[in-house]
Amino acid sequence: MKPLNIHPDIRHAHTLPAAFYRDPAYAEAVKEKIFAKSWHYALDLAEIAAPGQAIPFTLLENILDEPLVACRGKEGALRVMSNVCTHRGNIVVEKPGTYRMLTCRYHGRCFRLDGTCKSMPAFEQVDGFPGTEDHLPAVPAESWMGMLFTGLAPIADLEEMTRPIRERLAWLPLSEMTFDPASSRNYTVNANWALYCDNYLEGLHIPFVHPALNQALDFAQYEYEVYPYCNLQIGIAGENEPCFPIPAGHPDSGRRIYAYYYWLFPNLMFNFYPWGLSLNVVEPKGKDKTLVRFRTYRFPDALEAKSLGGLNQTEMEDEEVVLSVQRGVRSRLYKRGRFSPSMEQGVHHFHRLIADFLNA
């Protein structure tokens, strides 16, 4: 596997090589060097509001395959811990529920709701039991916008990574959003996860791929902003299209903003509209297979909007072109491309981060 080199000056840079998308060695490296060091959406806080609740889940199934459990302690603290018994490796919590104690059904080892080992049958003569190695290891967990995010060893704090989003949108009732299951759905795309992100991170394709979205946006005013671990695309509303009621004194006051499209490295997309948020969670399921979860959250008293109804059509159009590129990067004749300095800043940023993480 060759080191990746993405020139920091977009005017001189080349894209990731085609080998990145098709070589199994890169896919393996991405697991530990990128996804094991990133934040991931876990669940909504509304799912685990009561003391004693525990929800088991697998972090990035088919990639990291890490068994974890989110647990709300009696005192109300929320933790995410390993869901693997520290005795012989059995899964501890097998289904969501309310628990007084977490007990492994294999040999009866008991854990308190904070993950500390309490007791185990036939271990009376074990010296120093229970010790720190007998507790369930905790992993980083942070709450934001009514959601729980976690990771095995994130490269930075979630608050630090998302600060540009928090500061820009502090005036919105982000903590009051409610999940809308009827408008949420999953998509399976038979393509590399990074190709899906590549497509999301530039608006250059909008006039060619998304006729309805192109009518809704004033494409001439499309903008990009790049931050350390996230970037932003700003869509300006076309005539008669909905836009944010931005308060006076805000840097964007007076602008007819149709959407704030934020991307958080490596695979989270926060699409803010006047009605709420479309969170897109991009989960690789293999080198050439991706699950994309569209989760819809509404602001209080938000009205129905045309942008919500058009999300599925936009997704179908995106999938069609991503599948075409998936076929193209398999070509023996295609090596790599160049970036548009004005329209592909987000893709350049993504590729630089991938190279930095894999070369570290």
C-alpha positions, 0 to 999 in steps of 0.5 A: 500500500503506497503512501497517499500524497495530496498537495495542500494547494488545491491548484497543484493537487491530484485526487486520491488514486483509483487504487484507494477505492479498489485496493483491499489494503486501503480498505483494511487500513481505513478501519483502524486508522480512520474509523477507529479514531473517529466519532460515530452516531450511536442513538438518540438520547430519547431512547435511553432517558430512564435510569437503569436503561441499557441498549447494546449495539455494534459500532460500525458493523462489518468494519469495526464490529465492536460490541458496545452498550450504552447505559444510563446509571441510577444517578442519571449519568450516561456511559458507553462501555464494552459489552464484552464480559471481562471473564471469558469474552461473552456478550453481556447485555443481549437486548435493550431493557431496564436493569438493576445489574448487568449480569453475564449469562455465561458464568454469572459475572455481575457488573454495576451500571457504571461498568465496575465488576461487583462479583462472580461465583466461585471467585472467592479465592482469586487474589485481588478480585475484582481488579481494574482489569475486571471492569467493563472498559468505557469509551468516549461518549458525548451528547449533542443535539439530543443524540449520543455520539461515541468512538473507540479513540477519537482524534479530538473532542467532539465539541472541538471538531463541531465547534464551527457548527455550534457557533454558526447555528447557535441561534437554532433550537438544536436541542429541541429537535424531535426525530421523525421516523416517517421521513427517515429511511435507509439506502444501500449503495453498491459503491465505496463509502468514500465515493459517496462522500466525494459526491456529497462534498461538492456542488459542481455536479448539481446543475448536471445531476439534480435539475429540481435542486438546481432550480431551488438554489441560486447556484451562482452564489453556492459557497464553501468553507473549510475547517480542521475536521469539518466543512460547510456548503451553503446553498442560497435559496432561489426565488420563492424558495424557503429560507432560514429566518436568520436573526439580526446581528448574525453574520448571515443576517439578510441572506436567503440561505436554503440549507447549511450542508455540514460534513464531519470527518469521515462520514457524518453529514448534517444537513440543516434546513428551515424545517430541521435536520437531515442527518446522513450516516454513511456506514461502509459495509465492505469495500464496495458496499455502503449503508446510508441512513437518512435520519430526519429531525424537526424543529418545534412547530416546523412546517412541511417544506419542499426540500424534505419531499425532494430528499429521496429524489436527490438521493436517487440521482446521487446514487446513479452517478456514484454507481457510475463512478464506482464502475469507472474507478475500476478502469485500468486506464483511470489513475486519478484526477484534479480538483476545481479550486472554486468548486471542489474545496470540500473534496480536496479537504476530505482527501487531505484528511484521509491521506493524513490519517492513513500516513500517520 
